[in-house]
Amino acid sequence: MSCFGARLGPMTTNWAAFAAAEPDLATIAEARFEAFTHHVLATLRRDGSPRTTGLEVRFTGGEMWFGMMPDSLKALDLRRDPRFALQANPGPGTGMAGGDVRISGRAVEVDDPATKDAYVKEVEPPQPFHLFRTELTEVVRTSVEDERYLVVQVWKPGEPVRTLRRT
């Protein structure tokens, strides 16, 4: 199955569908994001150049969510172009327990009051805020196995995890 539609771009899926398709990788990825509060989000500026910024990520209701301060540059970037790349905080030192995790996709702003109210009850974010639901296009985990192999796992919607090992 091709990962690209005729004019729609890469296929996307939500966190719950990813977790159902690849539960082991999803568990590892979620644990990496939950190990630390702040992660690095890459968005596209108006001129197309990349912008990186800190971000907190939440997993609830089968979704991966981004909450942002009102009119923050990252929120304005995502409103203009929803594509993003997200790097899990590797933590201190070079250990990276659980490996390095990166997620790419699209962020869809949520304006539905009921959805935002449910998010507020669970997360208690500062008000007001922008809320974005993610649609994943790729999840990548890089780790070291047996202190010998660099292992890269790549998942895309509609495809099984592809694992590459290098010495």
C-alpha positions in Angstrom: 0.0 0.0 0.0 1.4 3.4 -0.9 1.8 6.0 1.8 0.9 8.8 -0.6 -2.5 9.8 -2.0 -2.9 11.3 -5.4 -3.1 14.9 -4.1 -3.6 14.5 -0.4 0.0 13.9 0.7 1.1 11.2 3.1 -1.5 9.1 4.9 -2.1 10.0 8.5 -3.5 8.3 11.6 -4.1 9.2 15.2 -2.2 7.9 18.2 -4.8 5.2 19.0 -4.6 3.7 15.5 -0.8 3.7 15.7 -0.9 2.1 19.1 -3.3 -0.6 17.8 -1.1 -1.3 14.8 2.3 -1.3 16.6 1.7 -1.6 20.4 5.3 -2.2 21.3 6.7 0.8 19.5 3.8 3.0 20.7 4.5 2.0 24.3 8.2 2.8 24.0 7.5 6.1 22.2 4.9 7.3 24.7 7.2 6.4 27.6 10.0 8.5 26.0 7.7 11.5 25.8 6.4 11.0 29.3 9.9 10.7 30.8 10.4 14.4 30.5 8.1 17.4 30.4 9.6 19.5 27.6 10.4 18.3 24.0 11.5 20.0 20.8 8.8 20.9 18.2 9.8 21.9 14.6 7.3 23.9 12.6 7.6 25.9 9.4 7.8 29.7 9.4 5.9 31.9 6.9 9.0 31.9 4.7 9.3 28.1 4.8 12.3 28.0 7.1 12.2 25.8 10.1 11.5 27.0 13.6 12.2 24.9 16.7 10.6 25.5 20.1 9.9 23.8 23.4 6.6 22.0 23.8 4.8 19.8 26.3 3.0 16.7 24.9 -0.1 15.0 26.4 -1.5 11.5 25.6 -5.2 11.2 26.5 -8.3 9.8 24.9 -6.3 7.9 22.2 -4.7 11.1 20.9 -1.4 12.9 21.2 -2.1 16.6 22.0 -0.2 19.9 21.8 -1.4 22.7 24.0 0.0 26.2 23.3 -0.2 29.7 24.6 -2.5 32.0 22.7 -0.9 33.4 19.5 2.4 31.7 20.2 4.6 31.6 17.1 4.4 27.8 17.0 0.6 27.9 17.1 0.6 30.5 14.3 3.0 28.4 12.3 0.7 25.3 12.7 -2.4 27.3 11.8 -0.7 28.3 8.5 1.0 25.0 7.8 0.1 22.0 10.0 3.2 20.0 9.3 5.4 19.3 12.3 8.3 17.2 13.5 8.7 16.4 17.2 11.8 15.2 19.0 11.5 13.6 22.4 13.7 15.1 25.1 16.8 12.8 25.2 17.4 13.5 28.9 20.7 14.2 30.6 23.9 12.6 29.4 24.1 10.2 26.6 22.2 7.2 27.9 18.9 7.9 26.2 17.1 5.0 27.9 14.5 3.7 25.5 16.2 5.3 22.6 15.6 8.5 20.6 12.1 9.0 19.4 10.9 11.4 16.6 7.4 11.9 15.3 6.2 13.7 12.2 2.7 14.6 11.2 0.1 17.3 11.0 -1.4 19.2 13.9 -5.1 20.0 13.6 -6.4 22.8 15.8 -9.4 21.8 17.9 -12.1 24.5 18.5 -14.9 22.2 19.7 -15.8 23.4 23.2 -16.7 19.9 24.5 -13.3 18.5 23.4 -11.4 21.5 24.9 -13.5 21.2 28.1 -12.6 17.5 28.4 -8.9 18.3 27.8 -9.0 21.1 30.5 -10.5 18.7 33.0 -7.8 16.2 32.5 -4.7 18.4 31.9 -5.6 21.7 33.6 -3.6 23.9 31.2 -3.3 27.7 31.7 -6.2 29.5 30.0 -6.7 30.6 27.3 -4.8 28.2 25.0 -4.7 26.6 21.6 -5.3 22.9 21.4 -4.0 20.7 18.5 -4.7 17.1 17.9 -2.0 15.2 16.0 -2.2 13.1 12.9 0.9 11.0 12.5 2.7 10.4 9.3 5.9 8.8 10.7 7.3 7.5 14.0 11.0 6.8 14.2 12.9 5.2 17.1 16.7 5.0 17.1 18.4 2.9 19.8 21.6 0.9 20.5 21.3 -2.8 20.8 23.9 -5.0 22.6 26.2 -1.9 22.6 27.0 -3.0 19.0 24.1 -2.2 16.7 22.4 1.1 15.9 18.8 0.1 15.4 16.4 2.3 13.5 12.7 1.5 13.6 10.5 3.4 11.1 6.7 3.2 11.1 4.3 4.9 8.6 0.5 4.6 8.4 -0.6 1.5 6.5 2.9 -0.1 6.7 4.5 -2.5 9.2 7.5 -1.2 11.2 10.7 -1.4 9.2 13.8 -2.2 11.3 17.3 -1.3 10.1 20.5 -2.5 12.0 23.9 -1.0 11.5 27.2 -1.7 13.1 
